[in-house]
Amino acid sequence: MSPYILSTLCLGLGLGTTLTFMSSHWLLAWMGLEMNTLAILPLMAQYHHPRAIEASTKYFLVQATAAAVLLFATITNAWLTGQWEMQQMSHPLPTTMIVLALALKIGLAPLHSWLPEVLQGLDLTIGMVISTWQKLGPFAIILQLAPTNPTVVMLLGLTSTLVGGWGGLNQTQLRKLLAYSSIAHLGWMILVLQFSPPLTLLALLTYLIMTISTFLIFKINNSTNINALSTSWAKVPSLATLTPLILLSLGGLPPLTGFLPKWLIIHELTKQGLPLAATVAALSALLSLYFYLRLSYAMTLTTAPNNLMGTTPWRLFPTLPLAPLASSVALTIFMLPLAPAITTLLAP
């Protein structure tokens, strides 16, 4: 792809998300989401592979459906209340429709089935953009909403945590595993949204850091399935040592960074008188932990039987920039001691 086209598309991605961040009018927010979608589609389809074209088509259809429902709901709200401002959502019908449309946009269960299939057909770099940057615009809108039906939000959160853990159990493709991991983490964020928006922001921040480091490691290893992970030790020994810590951080084990949001979310749910929801979320985290342990086992405790070609790459200089990987890996592993400072910064 031409550098000029690539820079234009990346600028469109940034501009669309920024427009959604800054807008308080529904039409401007909708325009920002549409700019985001139209800018990412050429990047998804640039490899001219049938799977990439299929993934781009599915993504376009899903995002167009969600955008149409969102626009219809905002027009309905303007018709019923005479308001176009995001903070003026008072009628339960358009508010619930908007929540469901945004859930479809980011891939919350039970509106999640497109996300694993789309990620499976994409390059790891574009998959990382779909899993991280593309979540920011819809989340900016969700954080500004005051849901009039908290039951729908709780059901979306609990269903996402369960589906994200259960769906990844029998997967061997790393991109589908990361898609189900994304669904589970989004469920944790939505669960606590109506009680503590700063805690949702903290969970989103840690999810972005951990997911970026995981995608970058798989990109450097050129691994797309579990079997390919067994050659990682010969390719990049240092990363093969650190990767289990990153995967266990995604699973939420102390003393790693991923434990921080899960710990605070369970504490907040219990404080709000929802011990059953906290228990279900914690048990669903065990399901996710199982497939993270599978990846760790495949990467560190197994060796490929025929690996003569894989014994030399670690002696060569890497071609990918390592600064983003180094910073995200360090934060993924060591950010838990900063919990008091982070919670103080995010406190309302």
Buried (B, 14 or more C-beta within 10 A) or exposed (E): EEEEEEEEBBEBBBBBBBBBBEBEEBEBBBBBBBBBBBBBBBBBBBBEEEEBBBBBBBBBEBBEBBBEBBBBBBBBBBEEBEBBBBEBBEBEEBBBBBBBBBBBBBBBBEBBBBBBBBBBBBBBEBBBBBBBBBBBBBBBBBBBBEBBEEEBBBBBBBBBBBBBBBBBEEBEBBBBBBBBBBBBBBBBBBBBBBBBBBBBBBBBBBBBBBBBBBBBBBBBBEBBBBEBBBBBBBBBEEBBEBBBBBBBBBBBBEEBBBBBBBBBBBBBBEEBEBEEBBEBBBEBBEBBBEBBBBBBBBBBEBEBEEEEEBEEBBEEEEEEEEEEBEEBBBBBBBBBEEBEEBBEEBEE
